């Protein structure tokens, strides 16, 4: 792959050993360009401005307010730079907190490097990604009846649910139309109906709704 098509990645983690280990692997992938490494919030903010990465791999603890605040700050001030949350926690509450804060992908520190790479590549495309551990945690929560999947879901028709899943996966209206073999104008009608029925209007909010309600293929 040509350099100009590379995914520009900023790696931010407080633990140098973890950063260096991930960096050594990233440098071996031709579709990845590691544009910077930071070990604190100030350095991360500065490098975001200087390097303009496509993806930020951000080491976080969802239970620490400062880490959540940092994630929110990046999501607000650099919305085009998608966040891969890298964390030791892999429970439903932590996953939802990070996605609500603005992370696009969620990867556990116990995940394989291949899962980290998948998270980076999915995020670069604007798509949601949960590592296997996070996906399993969400599924287990659903099976235990703790998911809110029944709330609001019944009000959506089958086609609306299909459209919402594709929106959450990062597809544009034209791509959804091709995928479902319907007119783009019909997709727009479905989008408006979905927003009206569940009371959400931003794509990020719709994505989080779909994840909370187990509607995204992960």
VOKE-23837 format. One record per residue (C-alpha): residue in three letters; x, y, z; residue number from 1. Coordinates in nm, 4 decimals. Example, Ala and Ser with C-alpha at 12.3 -4.5 7.8 and 13.67 -1.06 7.14 Angstrom:
! VOKE-23837
+-----+----------+----------+----------+-----+
:  aa :        X :        Y :        Z :   i :
+-----+----------+----------+----------+-----+
: ala :   1.2300 :  -0.4500 :   0.7800 :   1 :
: ser :   1.3670 :  -0.1060 :   0.7140 :   2 :
+-----+----------+----------+----------+-----+
//
This chain:
! VOKE-23837
+-----+----------+----------+----------+-----+
:  aa :        X :        Y :        Z :   i :
+-----+----------+----------+----------+-----+
: unk :   0.0000 :   0.0000 :   0.0000 :   1 :
: unk :   0.1317 :   0.3450 :  -0.0841 :   2 :
: unk :   0.2360 :   0.5704 :   0.2004 :   3 :
: unk :  -0.0263 :   0.8294 :   0.1128 :   4 :
: unk :  -0.2962 :   0.5708 :   0.1867 :   5 :
: unk :  -0.1523 :   0.4790 :   0.5265 :   6 :
: unk :  -0.3597 :   0.5107 :   0.8432 :   7 :
: unk :  -0.1961 :   0.7769 :   1.0583 :   8 :
: unk :  -0.1898 :   0.6525 :   1.4172 :   9 :
: unk :  -0.1093 :   0.8358 :   1.7389 :  10 :
: unk :  -0.0295 :   0.6091 :   2.0331 :  11 :
: unk :  -0.1011 :   0.7468 :   2.3806 :  12 :
: unk :  -0.0370 :   0.5343 :   2.6872 :  13 :
: unk :   0.0971 :   0.6077 :   3.0337 :  14 :
: unk :   0.2963 :   0.2834 :   3.0461 :  15 :
: unk :   0.6067 :   0.3071 :   2.8296 :  16 :
: unk :   0.6567 :  -0.0688 :   2.8041 :  17 :
: unk :   0.3078 :  -0.1183 :   2.6587 :  18 :
: unk :   0.3522 :   0.1729 :   2.4184 :  19 :
: unk :   0.6841 :   0.0479 :   2.2892 :  20 :
: unk :   0.5489 :  -0.3045 :   2.2428 :  21 :
: unk :   0.2511 :  -0.1850 :   2.0387 :  22 :
: unk :   0.4670 :   0.0625 :   1.8449 :  23 :
: unk :   0.7102 :  -0.2096 :   1.7393 :  24 :
: unk :   0.4238 :  -0.4057 :   1.5866 :  25 :
: unk :   0.2566 :  -0.1059 :   1.4194 :  26 :
: unk :   0.5797 :  -0.0194 :   1.2418 :  27 :
: unk :   0.5728 :  -0.3569 :   1.0674 :  28 :
: unk :   0.2387 :  -0.2911 :   0.8957 :  29 :
: unk :   0.2592 :  -0.1121 :   0.5617 :  30 :
: unk :  -0.0881 :   0.0375 :   0.5929 :  31 :
: unk :  -0.0014 :   0.2001 :   0.9280 :  32 :
: unk :   0.2033 :   0.5136 :   0.9866 :  33 :
: unk :   0.2887 :   0.5758 :   1.3516 :  34 :
: unk :   0.2979 :   0.9562 :   1.3675 :  35 :
: unk :   0.3644 :   1.0021 :   1.7388 :  36 :
: unk :   0.3725 :   0.8624 :   2.0908 :  37 :
: unk :   0.2609 :   1.0350 :   2.4111 :  38 :
: unk :   0.2531 :   0.9317 :   2.7749 :  39 :
: unk :   0.0301 :   1.1999 :   2.9252 :  40 :
: unk :  -0.2763 :   1.4085 :   2.8401 :  41 :
: unk :  -0.0827 :   1.7253 :   2.7627 :  42 :
: unk :   0.1439 :   1.5442 :   2.5197 :  43 :
: unk :  -0.1553 :   1.3757 :   2.3567 :  44 :
: unk :  -0.3327 :   1.7072 :   2.2991 :  45 :
: unk :  -0.0184 :   1.8623 :   2.1544 :  46 :
: unk :   0.0543 :   1.5733 :   1.9190 :  47 :
: unk :  -0.3082 :   1.5648 :   1.8020 :  48 :
: unk :  -0.2683 :   1.9236 :   1.6870 :  49 :
: unk :   0.0751 :   1.8690 :   1.5339 :  50 :
: unk :   0.0337 :   1.5328 :   1.3599 :  51 :
: unk :  -0.3411 :   1.5170 :   1.2776 :  52 :
: unk :  -0.3716 :   1.1376 :   1.3067 :  53 :
: unk :  -0.6622 :   0.9387 :   1.1661 :  54 :
: unk :  -0.6749 :   0.7145 :   1.4740 :  55 :
: unk :  -0.5716 :   0.7657 :   1.8365 :  56 :
: unk :  -0.4942 :   0.4495 :   2.0341 :  57 :
: unk :  -0.5646 :   0.5770 :   2.3836 :  58 :
: unk :  -0.4725 :   0.3897 :   2.7003 :  59 :
: unk :  -0.7522 :   0.4544 :   2.9498 :  60 :
: unk :  -0.9104 :   0.3390 :   3.2724 :  61 :
: unk :  -1.2894 :   0.3848 :   3.2377 :  62 :
: unk :  -1.3170 :   0.4154 :   3.6158 :  63 :
: unk :  -1.0906 :   0.7217 :   3.6234 :  64 :
: unk :  -1.2723 :   1.0507 :   3.5603 :  65 :
: unk :  -0.9640 :   1.2161 :   3.4100 :  66 :
: unk :  -0.9423 :   0.9436 :   3.1453 :  67 :
: unk :  -1.3088 :   0.9799 :   3.0570 :  68 :
: unk :  -1.2678 :   1.3567 :   3.0414 :  69 :
: unk :  -0.9694 :   1.3180 :   2.8092 :  70 :
: unk :  -1.1670 :   1.0887 :   2.5806 :  71 :
: unk :  -1.4544 :   1.3369 :   2.5695 :  72 :
: unk :  -1.2156 :   1.6244 :   2.4984 :  73 :
: unk :  -1.0607 :   1.4427 :   2.2038 :  74 :
: unk :  -1.4026 :   1.3418 :   2.0679 :  75 :
: unk :  -1.5268 :   1.7013 :   2.0861 :  76 :
: unk :  -1.2162 :   1.8852 :   1.9639 :  77 :
: unk :  -1.0933 :   1.6243 :   1.7138 :  78 :
: unk :  -1.4055 :   1.4446 :   1.5876 :  79 :
: unk :  -1.2315 :   1.3259 :   1.2705 :  80 :
: unk :  -0.9641 :   1.1487 :   1.4736 :  81 :
: unk :  -1.1271 :   0.8264 :   1.5857 :  82 :
: unk :  -1.0415 :   0.6830 :   1.9268 :  83 :
: unk :  -0.9463 :   0.3219 :   2.0012 :  84 :
: unk :  -0.9849 :   0.2802 :   2.3774 :  85 :
: unk :  -0.7217 :   0.0407 :   2.5115 :  86 :
: unk :  -0.8061 :  -0.0694 :   2.8641 :  87 :
: unk :  -0.7705 :  -0.3502 :   3.1152 :  88 :
: unk :  -1.1427 :  -0.3404 :   3.1994 :  89 :
: unk :  -1.3800 :  -0.5482 :   2.9927 :  90 :
: unk :  -1.7213 :  -0.5201 :   3.1566 :  91 :
: unk :  -2.0415 :  -0.3802 :   3.0100 :  92 :
: unk :  -2.0396 :  -0.0665 :   3.2250 :  93 :
: unk :  -1.6846 :   0.0264 :   3.1200 :  94 :
: unk :  -1.7584 :  -0.0405 :   2.7537 :  95 :
: unk :  -2.0694 :   0.1799 :   2.7583 :  96 :
: unk :  -1.8864 :   0.4564 :   2.9455 :  97 :
: unk :  -1.6078 :   0.4707 :   2.6881 :  98 :
: unk :  -1.8444 :   0.4597 :   2.3906 :  99 :
: unk :  -2.0555 :   0.7335 :   2.5503 : 100 :
: unk :  -1.7381 :   0.9382 :   2.5996 : 101 :
: unk :  -1.6660 :   0.9147 :   2.2268 : 102 :
: unk :  -1.4473 :   0.6088 :   2.1656 : 103 :
: unk :  -1.5066 :   0.4338 :   1.8339 : 104 :
: unk :  -1.3378 :   0.1052 :   1.9241 : 105 :
: unk :  -1.2856 :  -0.0795 :   2.2509 : 106 :
: unk :  -0.9941 :  -0.3187 :   2.2922 : 107 :
: unk :  -0.8786 :  -0.4978 :   2.6058 : 108 :
: unk :  -0.5110 :  -0.5074 :   2.7011 : 109 :
: unk :  -0.5497 :  -0.8853 :   2.7081 : 110 :
: unk :  -0.6453 :  -0.8833 :   2.3391 : 111 :
: unk :  -0.4118 :  -1.0038 :   2.0685 : 112 :
: unk :  -0.2240 :  -0.7544 :   1.8530 : 113 :
: unk :  -0.4440 :  -0.8677 :   1.5662 : 114 :
: unk :  -0.7490 :  -0.7370 :   1.7526 : 115 :
: unk :  -0.5754 :  -0.4045 :   1.8139 : 116 :
: unk :  -0.5022 :  -0.3850 :   1.4405 : 117 :
: unk :  -0.8653 :  -0.4662 :   1.3603 : 118 :
: unk :  -0.9769 :  -0.1897 :   1.5968 : 119 :
: unk :  -0.7458 :   0.0604 :   1.4292 : 120 :
: unk :  -0.8568 :  -0.0320 :   1.0778 : 121 :
: unk :  -1.2269 :  -0.0338 :   1.1675 : 122 :
: unk :  -1.1955 :   0.3050 :   1.3378 : 123 :
: unk :  -1.0133 :   0.4504 :   1.0377 : 124 :
: unk :  -1.3231 :   0.3627 :   0.8342 : 125 :
: unk :  -1.5480 :   0.5257 :   1.0930 : 126 :
: unk :  -1.6864 :   0.1939 :   1.2103 : 127 :
: unk :  -1.7490 :   0.0580 :   1.5565 : 128 :
: unk :  -1.5298 :  -0.2252 :   1.6823 : 129 :
: unk :  -1.5374 :  -0.4300 :   2.0018 : 130 :
: unk :  -1.2666 :  -0.6846 :   2.0745 : 131 :
: unk :  -1.3743 :  -1.0420 :   2.1416 : 132 :
: unk :  -1.3594 :  -0.9928 :   2.5192 : 133 :
: unk :  -1.5778 :  -0.6824 :   2.5037 : 134 :
: unk :  -1.8210 :  -0.8452 :   2.2616 : 135 :
: unk :  -1.8487 :  -1.1466 :   2.4926 : 136 :
: unk :  -1.9099 :  -0.9214 :   2.7945 : 137 :
: unk :  -2.1915 :  -0.7437 :   2.6103 : 138 :
: unk :  -2.3435 :  -1.0735 :   2.4987 : 139 :
: unk :  -2.3229 :  -1.2236 :   2.8470 : 140 :
: unk :  -2.4915 :  -0.9145 :   2.9895 : 141 :
: unk :  -2.7671 :  -0.9494 :   2.7320 : 142 :
: unk :  -2.8187 :  -1.3154 :   2.8172 : 143 :
: unk :  -2.8453 :  -1.2331 :   3.1855 : 144 :
: unk :  -3.1268 :  -0.9967 :   3.1056 : 145 :
: unk :  -2.9322 :  -0.6825 :   3.1931 : 146 :
: unk :  -2.9394 :  -0.5422 :   2.8452 : 147 :
: unk :  -3.1914 :  -0.2726 :   2.7591 : 148 :
: unk :  -3.2526 :  -0.4351 :   2.4233 : 149 :
: unk :  -3.6271 :  -0.4507 :   2.4727 : 150 :
: unk :  -3.6546 :  -0.0762 :   2.5301 : 151 :
: unk :  -3.7551 :   0.1051 :   2.2157 : 152 :
: unk :  -3.6547 :  -0.1775 :   1.9855 : 153 :
: unk :  -4.0060 :  -0.2984 :   1.9314 : 154 :
: unk :  -4.1043 :   0.0366 :   1.7844 : 155 :
: unk :  -3.8661 :  -0.0079 :   1.4911 : 156 :
: unk :  -3.9691 :  -0.2069 :   1.1872 : 157 :
: unk :  -3.7455 :  -0.4766 :   1.0398 : 158 :
: unk :  -3.6164 :  -0.2493 :   0.7629 : 159 :
: unk :  -3.5576 :   0.0358 :   1.0076 : 160 :
: unk :  -3.3576 :  -0.1994 :   1.2297 : 161 :
: unk :  -3.1477 :  -0.3040 :   0.9279 : 162 :
: unk :  -3.0825 :   0.0604 :   0.8390 : 163 :
: unk :  -2.9877 :   0.1448 :   1.1981 : 164 :
: unk :  -2.7392 :  -0.1434 :   1.2120 : 165 :
: unk :  -2.5701 :  -0.0182 :   0.8958 : 166 :
: unk :  -2.5650 :   0.3413 :   1.0205 : 167 :
: unk :  -2.3954 :   0.2189 :   1.3382 : 168 :
: unk :  -2.1422 :   0.0272 :   1.1296 : 169 :
: unk :  -2.0425 :   0.3514 :   0.9594 : 170 :
: unk :  -2.2149 :   0.3159 :   0.6214 : 171 :
: unk :  -2.3374 :   0.6219 :   0.4309 : 172 :
: unk :  -2.6929 :   0.6482 :   0.2993 : 173 :
: unk :  -2.5749 :   0.5616 :  -0.0527 : 174 :
: unk :  -2.3876 :   0.2552 :   0.0754 : 175 :
: unk :  -2.6908 :   0.1462 :   0.2773 : 176 :
: unk :  -2.9105 :   0.1850 :  -0.0311 : 177 :
: unk :  -2.6763 :  -0.0376 :  -0.2340 : 178 :
: unk :  -2.6511 :  -0.2909 :   0.0465 : 179 :
: unk :  -3.0276 :  -0.3198 :   0.0926 : 180 :
: unk :  -3.1078 :  -0.2634 :  -0.2770 : 181 :
: unk :  -3.3382 :   0.0280 :  -0.2080 : 182 :
: unk :  -3.3389 :   0.3913 :  -0.3212 : 183 :
: unk :  -3.1232 :   0.6436 :  -0.1290 : 184 :
: unk :  -3.4380 :   0.8506 :  -0.0758 : 185 :
: unk :  -3.5973 :   0.5515 :   0.0956 : 186 :
: unk :  -3.2964 :   0.5235 :   0.3253 : 187 :
: unk :  -3.3402 :   0.8881 :   0.4214 : 188 :
: unk :  -3.7062 :   0.8244 :   0.5030 : 189 :
: unk :  -3.6037 :   0.5330 :   0.7262 : 190 :
: unk :  -3.3376 :   0.7499 :   0.8957 : 191 :
: unk :  -3.5919 :   1.0192 :   0.9755 : 192 :
: unk :  -3.8378 :   0.7622 :   1.1089 : 193 :
: unk :  -3.5696 :   0.6022 :   1.3272 : 194 :
: unk :  -3.4661 :   0.9372 :   1.4704 : 195 :
: unk :  -3.8262 :   1.0311 :   1.5388 : 196 :
: unk :  -3.9113 :   0.7002 :   1.7055 : 197 :
: unk :  -3.6128 :   0.6749 :   1.9381 : 198 :
: unk :  -3.5596 :   1.0470 :   1.9891 : 199 :
: unk :  -3.1963 :   1.0605 :   1.8754 : 200 :
: unk :  -3.0593 :   1.2656 :   1.5866 : 201 :
: unk :  -2.6804 :   1.2405 :   1.5822 : 202 :
: unk :  -2.5038 :   0.9463 :   1.4171 : 203 :
: unk :  -2.2872 :   0.8984 :   1.7277 : 204 :
: unk :  -2.5989 :   0.8752 :   1.9448 : 205 :
: unk :  -2.7624 :   0.6300 :   1.7050 : 206 :
: unk :  -2.4462 :   0.4191 :   1.7094 : 207 :
: unk :  -2.4386 :   0.4032 :   2.0879 : 208 :
: unk :  -2.8099 :   0.3187 :   2.0917 : 209 :
: unk :  -2.7494 :   0.0294 :   1.8517 : 210 :
: unk :  -2.4626 :  -0.1032 :   2.0640 : 211 :
: unk :  -2.6580 :  -0.0751 :   2.3881 : 212 :
: unk :  -2.9430 :  -0.2666 :   2.2271 : 213 :
: unk :  -2.7247 :  -0.5400 :   2.0778 : 214 :
: unk :  -2.8050 :  -0.4375 :   1.7201 : 215 :
: unk :  -2.4476 :  -0.4109 :   1.5875 : 216 :
: unk :  -2.2690 :  -0.7087 :   1.4361 : 217 :
: unk :  -1.9489 :  -0.7368 :   1.6417 : 218 :
+-----+----------+----------+----------+-----+
//
